[in-house]
Amino acid sequence: MIVRFAAAALFLGVAAEAAPAPAPAPPTMPVITATPADIYGPLYRAVELARLFPDSKTFADAVPRRDAGAILAAYREEQPRGPALRRFVLANFSLPATPAPPPPVAGARATPLAAHIAALWPVLTRQPLASPPGSSALPLPRSYVVPGGRFREIYYWDSYFTMLGLARDGRADLVDAMVENFTTLIERYGHIPNGTRSYYLSRSQPPVFYLMVGLARSGDAALARRRLAALRREHDYWMLGADALKPGQAARHVVRLADGRLLNRYWDARDTPRDESYAEDVATAAALPARARAGLWRELRAGAESGWDYSSRWLADGRSLASIRTTSIAPVDLNSLLYGMEAAIAAGCARLGDAACAADYRAQALRRGAAIRTLMWDARGGRFADLLWRSGRQTPTLSAATLYPLFTGVADPAQARAVARTVRARLIGMGGLRTTRAATGQQWDAPNGWAPLQWIAVQGLRRYGEAATARRIATRWLATVQAGYAASGTLVEKYDVERRGVAGHGGEYAVQQGFGWTNGVTRALMDAYPS
């Protein structure tokens, strides 16, 4: 097997003079800031469980009009209920303004889709943010692009797929600004949070920072060293606690298998209901004994870190959200991305003249790649599978995550050919790539298709010479988006790939319009498949 580090060389595109690569800051526990649920306690719980607002995220994003202590003292004194509670909240908090979705394009058939996407970037762009006192928003020094709708802040993995479109539309300024924002987040917090809110700081999302850097302008040697230091510090976040693990143990995001090999899992530092989905998490845990609820809430949070919130991938019984077991799984997508990160760090260290650093990360990538190709490969099913790390058994769910080892170059050629056959037979729908084949009502299951997974699949298949299968996925997805746009004048976050042009469904909130990563991936695929 030839290990593919070539793509990782994109991480540093500057001809820097040979110099030792900077060591990252020593590994530390990430900073976790108090969230609105921490600060307002009984008031927060009362507001969310009373369902004062249709979206649990509304109160999480509210900004207090006065000191939190004074608000809580007034709440304890007044004990408002029903309509009085709503009046109390409106008197003491400024609720977030949710921008109206971009208006449908009149005569969408006459307005080219590419032109519509280009016109959406200014609508979704936000200026540098200085967080108001008491706000859950995290400050950002540069402009950025949000997904749209209820997603008022930047999200980690969403942003990479959005940036694909920005780059094609000549918005290198915004790509560079967003990479700078993510670099500063790592420098401040030790990792990139799920999104730029205090309540997201306890977890991250699929680690694609190294891919973002590959899209940005390279700059000078000093900038290259700074980005490399940030990437090494992010790697430390994912590997924190690994050195002390014995076989069969886990710490935070890292697990040591029975044979001593290291892999990673999704995890969250908290075991309470999510601020942004508080009522939903309380309802999911309602049937469980009180002592079991914290465990369930951590599993739900870990599922949110995966980006696949939620999917039959994480469910022990394949259907019920209460059976979620995210932390028991070493996912193939996460470990493939970490392989890519390690390869990128090795390439960056080599370019900056630090041979010891390059050798260290190259060895880590080689070990992880070997584990993926052996432990996560299901030869009979022709797929890469998630791994139940305690038992070493593979989970039964066939999902679009099977394509990540192709995307990052970790698969061997025979595995890639087998995956392509499986994808053609079982995962391609009328409107693009299926997420899974299970129709559970969860949004990361059938019949939904998602823009980022289309991109991962197309790029992975093309990498291994499976051009026809890649084209089939890309052109069906483009037809789906085009049909939806022609019918409604809008783009949405997910689509039903069994019925071309129809928005997806399921999940904890209504389908959002906008939409950052749909715009980005669609624009990039239009470049790759102009006909």
SVG drawing of the C-alpha trace seen along z (x, -y; Angstrom):
<svg xmlns="http://www.w3.org/2000/svg" viewBox="-50 -46 67 58">
<polyline fill="none" stroke="black" stroke-width="0.4" points="0.0,0.0 1.4,-3.4 0.7,-6.0 -0.7,-9.1 0.7,-12.2 0.7,-14.3 -2.6,-16.1 -1.5,-17.0 1.3,-19.1 -1.4,-21.6 -1.4,-22.5 1.6,-24.7 1.8,-26.3 4.7,-28.7 8.3,-28.1 9.4,-28.8 13.1,-28.8 14.1,-25.8 13.4,-26.5 12.2,-24.4 8.5,-24.1 7.0,-25.6 5.9,-23.3 2.3,-23.7 1.4,-24.8 1.5,-21.9 -1.7,-19.9 -4.2,-21.2 -7.8,-20.7 -9.8,-22.9 -11.3,-26.1 -15.0,-25.6 -17.0,-28.8 -20.2,-29.0 -23.2,-28.6 -26.7,-30.2 -28.0,-27.0 -25.2,-27.3 -25.7,-30.9 -29.5,-31.0 -30.1,-27.6 -33.8,-27.3 -34.9,-30.2 -33.3,-28.5 -34.9,-25.2 -38.3,-26.8 -38.2,-28.8 -37.1,-25.8 -39.5,-23.3 -42.3,-25.7 -41.5,-25.9 -41.8,-29.6 -40.2,-29.7 -40.6,-27.1 -36.8,-26.7 -34.9,-25.8 -31.9,-27.8 -33.7,-31.1 -33.2,-31.6 -29.7,-30.2 -28.8,-33.1 -30.6,-35.8 -28.6,-38.7 -29.4,-39.9 -30.5,-43.5 -28.9,-43.7 -26.7,-41.8 -27.4,-38.0 -27.4,-38.1 -30.1,-40.8 -32.2,-38.9 -32.0,-35.7 -32.9,-37.6 -36.0,-39.0 -36.9,-35.6 -36.7,-34.0 -38.8,-36.8 -41.5,-36.9 -41.6,-33.1 -43.4,-33.9 -45.4,-31.2 -47.3,-31.0 -47.7,-34.3 -45.9,-36.1 -42.8,-34.0 -42.8,-35.2 -43.3,-38.8 -40.4,-38.4 -38.1,-37.0 -39.0,-39.8 -38.4,-42.4 -35.0,-41.1 -33.5,-39.7 -33.1,-40.8 -34.1,-37.9 -31.9,-37.1 -33.1,-38.4 -33.3,-35.5 -32.8,-36.9 -35.5,-36.1 -34.4,-33.4 -33.3,-34.8 -36.4,-35.5 -37.3,-33.0 -36.0,-34.1 -38.9,-35.1 -38.5,-33.5 -35.8,-31.1 -35.8,-29.3 -34.4,-32.4 -31.9,-33.2 -28.9,-30.9 -28.2,-28.9 -24.6,-29.9 -25.6,-33.6 -28.1,-33.0 -25.4,-31.3 -23.0,-34.2 -25.7,-36.6 -26.2,-34.7 -22.7,-35.2 -23.3,-38.8 -26.6,-37.8 -24.8,-35.2 -21.7,-37.2 -21.4,-38.7 -18.9,-41.3 -16.3,-40.9 -18.0,-40.2 -17.3,-41.8 -19.6,-39.8 -22.0,-41.9 -21.8,-41.5 -23.6,-38.4 -24.0,-37.0 -23.3,-33.3 -21.6,-34.4 -17.9,-34.1 -16.0,-37.1 -14.4,-36.8 -11.8,-39.2 -12.7,-38.8 -15.7,-38.6 -17.4,-35.2 -20.2,-33.3 -23.0,-31.6 -25.0,-28.7 -28.3,-30.6 -31.6,-30.5 -31.4,-29.5 -27.6,-29.1 -26.5,-32.6 -22.9,-31.8 -20.2,-30.0 -20.0,-26.2 -16.8,-24.2 -17.3,-21.6 -20.0,-23.5 -17.5,-26.2 -15.1,-24.1 -17.9,-23.1 -19.1,-26.7 -15.5,-27.8 -15.4,-25.5 -18.0,-27.7 -16.4,-31.0 -13.1,-29.9 -14.8,-29.2 -16.6,-32.6 -13.4,-34.5 -14.0,-35.3 -10.4,-34.5 -10.8,-37.4 -13.6,-35.6 -11.7,-32.2 -8.6,-33.8 -10.8,-35.6 -12.5,-32.5 -9.2,-30.5 -7.9,-33.4 -11.0,-33.1 -10.6,-29.4 -6.9,-29.9 -7.7,-32.3 -10.3,-30.0 -7.6,-27.3 -5.2,-29.8 -7.8,-30.9 -9.6,-27.7 -7.2,-24.8 -9.7,-23.6 -12.3,-24.7 -15.7,-24.5 -18.8,-23.0 -19.9,-26.6 -19.1,-30.1 -21.2,-30.0 -20.2,-29.3 -22.5,-26.3 -20.6,-24.7 -17.2,-24.9 -17.4,-21.5 -17.1,-19.8 -15.7,-20.2 -16.8,-18.8 -15.2,-16.7 -11.6,-18.0 -11.4,-19.7 -9.2,-22.7 -6.3,-21.2 -8.5,-21.2 -9.6,-24.8 -5.9,-25.9 -5.4,-24.2 -8.0,-26.5 -6.5,-29.7 -3.8,-31.8 -0.5,-30.7 1.0,-34.0 4.5,-34.1 6.6,-31.7 5.5,-33.3 1.8,-32.7 2.7,-29.1 4.4,-28.4 1.4,-29.9 -1.1,-27.8 1.0,-24.7 1.2,-25.4 -2.6,-25.7 -3.0,-22.5 -0.6,-20.6 -2.5,-22.1 -5.8,-20.9 -4.3,-17.4 -3.3,-17.5 -7.0,-18.3 -8.1,-15.1 -5.3,-13.0 -5.4,-14.4 -5.0,-11.5 -3.7,-8.9 -0.4,-8.4 -1.9,-7.2 -4.3,-4.7 -4.1,-1.0 -5.6,1.5 -9.4,1.4 -9.5,-2.1 -10.7,-5.5 -10.1,-9.1 -12.0,-11.9 -11.7,-11.5 -9.1,-8.8 -9.4,-5.0 -6.8,-2.3 -7.9,1.0 -7.3,4.4 -4.3,4.8 -2.8,1.5 -3.6,-0.5 -5.0,-4.1 -8.2,-5.3 -10.5,-8.2 -14.2,-8.7 -16.6,-11.6 -17.1,-12.9 -18.3,-15.9 -16.9,-17.3 -20.5,-17.8 -23.2,-15.4 -26.2,-17.7 -28.9,-18.6 -27.6,-20.7 -28.5,-24.4 -29.6,-24.7 -31.8,-21.6 -32.6,-21.6 -36.3,-20.5 -35.6,-17.9 -32.8,-16.3 -34.9,-16.3 -37.8,-14.6 -35.4,-12.0 -34.2,-11.1 -37.6,-11.2 -38.2,-7.4 -34.8,-6.6 -34.0,-6.3 -32.5,-9.5 -29.1,-7.9 -28.9,-7.0 -29.8,-10.4 -26.3,-12.0 -24.9,-9.2 -27.6,-9.6 -27.0,-13.4 -23.3,-12.8 -24.0,-10.4 -26.4,-13.0 -23.7,-15.6 -21.1,-13.3 -23.5,-12.7 -23.8,-16.4 -20.0,-16.6 -20.1,-14.1 -22.2,-16.4 -24.5,-13.5 -27.1,-14.6 -28.7,-12.1 -28.3,-8.9 -28.9,-5.1 -25.1,-4.9 -25.1,-5.8 -28.2,-3.8 -27.7,-0.4 -31.1,0.7 -30.9,-1.1 -34.0,-3.1 -34.5,-4.7 -32.6,-7.8 -32.7,-6.7 -30.4,-3.8 -27.6,-6.2 -24.1,-4.9 -21.8,-7.4 -18.9,-7.2 -18.8,-3.4 -17.9,-3.8 -14.6,-4.6 -16.1,-6.2 -14.5,-5.6 -15.0,-9.2 -13.4,-10.8 -10.4,-8.5 -9.9,-9.1 -9.9,-12.8 -7.4,-12.5 -5.2,-10.4 -5.4,-13.4 -4.6,-15.8 -1.5,-13.8 -0.4,-13.6 -0.8,-17.3 1.2,-18.1 3.9,-15.8 4.1,-17.6 4.0,-21.0 6.8,-20.1 8.9,-18.7 8.4,-21.9 9.6,-24.0 12.6,-21.8 11.6,-20.0 12.5,-16.4 11.8,-15.0 8.2,-16.4 7.6,-15.2 8.7,-11.7 6.6,-11.6 3.3,-12.6 4.0,-10.5 4.4,-7.5 1.1,-8.3 -0.6,-8.5 0.8,-5.2 -0.3,-3.5 -3.8,-5.0 -4.1,-4.1 -3.2,-0.5 -5.8,-0.3 -8.5,-1.7 -7.6,0.6 -7.7,3.7 -10.1,3.2 -12.7,1.1 -12.7,3.0 -15.7,5.3 -14.6,7.4 -17.9,9.3 -19.9,6.1 -17.5,4.2 -17.5,1.2 -15.6,-0.6 -17.5,-0.3 -17.5,-2.0 -15.9,0.0 -17.3,0.9 -13.9,0.2 -14.4,2.3 -15.3,5.5 -13.6,4.9 -16.8,5.7 -18.0,3.6 -21.4,1.9 -23.9,3.2 -24.9,-0.2 -23.9,-0.9 -23.5,-4.7 -21.9,-7.4 -19.1,-7.5 -17.7,-4.4 -16.3,-6.9 -14.1,-8.9 -11.1,-6.5 -11.2,-7.2 -11.5,-11.0 -8.3,-11.1 -6.4,-8.5 -6.2,-5.8 -7.9,-3.0 -6.0,-0.6 -7.0,-0.3 -8.8,2.9 -10.8,1.6 -11.7,-1.5 -13.0,0.6 -15.1,2.6 -16.5,-0.5 -17.4,-1.9 -19.3,1.2 -21.2,1.1 -22.0,-2.6 -23.3,-2.0 -25.5,0.9 -26.8,-0.4 -26.2,-4.1 -26.9,-6.1 -30.5,-7.3 -32.4,-9.2 -31.1,-12.5 -27.6,-11.8 -25.8,-9.8 -28.0,-8.4 -26.7,-9.0 -27.8,-5.5 -30.5,-3.1 -32.4,-3.2 -35.6,-5.3 -35.7,-6.2 -37.0,-9.7 -33.6,-11.0 -32.2,-13.6 -28.9,-11.8 -30.8,-8.7 -32.8,-7.8 -34.2,-9.4 -32.0,-12.5 -28.9,-13.4 -26.5,-16.1 -24.1,-18.3 -20.9,-17.6 -21.3,-13.8 -21.8,-14.3 -18.5,-16.2 -16.6,-13.6 -17.9,-10.9 -17.2,-12.6 -13.7,-13.6 -12.9,-10.2 -14.1,-8.3 -12.2,-10.5 -9.1,-10.1 -9.1,-6.3 -10.1,-6.5 -13.8,-5.8 -14.8,-8.7 -18.0,-7.4 -19.5,-6.7 -18.3,-10.1 -20.0,-11.7 -23.3,-9.9 -23.4,-11.2 -22.4,-14.7 -24.8,-15.1 -27.8,-13.6 -27.1,-15.9 -26.8,-18.9 -30.1,-17.9 -31.7,-17.7 -30.6,-21.1 -31.5,-22.6 -35.0,-21.1 -35.6,-22.4 -34.4,-25.8 -36.5,-25.9 -39.6,-24.9 -39.0,-27.1 -36.4,-29.7 -34.3,-28.6 -31.6,-26.2 -32.0,-24.2 -29.7,-22.4 -30.7,-18.8 -32.7,-17.1 -34.7,-13.9 -32.6,-12.0 -35.4,-9.5 -37.6,-12.3 -35.6,-14.8 -36.0,-18.4 -37.8,-17.8 -36.4,-19.1 -35.3,-16.6 -37.0,-16.2 -36.6,-14.9 -34.4,-16.2 -35.0,-18.6 -35.8,-21.7 -37.5,-22.8 -35.5,-22.6 -33.3,-25.7 -33.0,-27.8 -29.8,-29.6 -27.8,-27.4 -24.0,-27.7 -22.7,-24.2 -25.3,-23.4 -24.3,-26.6 -20.6,-25.8 -20.7,-22.2 -23.2,-22.9 -21.0,-25.7 -17.8,-23.5 -19.5,-20.6 -20.8,-22.9 -17.2,-23.8 -16.2,-20.2 -19.1,-19.1 -20.1,-22.1 -22.1,-20.2"/>
</svg>
